[in-house]
């Protein structure tokens, strides 16, 4: 417990502390999927929106939410936004080196979860069964 307290004191535990903010983003509904798509390809905003809708169980992501998520990722240095000189300008997004590293770690976590999904489901079923007997 002391080590954890020291670490939190050193790196911060407020809402804006990087560990807390980035983990919060990764745990939200869209950010990890955005990272995984951008890990595959540099992509224009509209194409990213379509890819998100095709891949997500939740379906459509609003233009506003996608823009806010991309801005947050850009702010932390995970995503680079590029605007072309074309008329009208074309906006595309790609991962930075830092974003690539984060995406690799997210992918590792997802792979770990997927290989243990059977055990996780069994534990859920057991818990739900035992909880229903208590009530």
Secondary structure, DSSP 4 states (H G I P E B T S, - for coil): -HHHHHHHHHH--STTSHHHHHHHHHTSSSHHHHHHHHHH--EEHHHHHHHHHHH-TT----HHHHHHHHHHHHHTTSEEEEE-SSSS--EEEEE-HHHHHHHHHHHHHHHHHHHTHHHHHHHHHHHHHHHHHH-
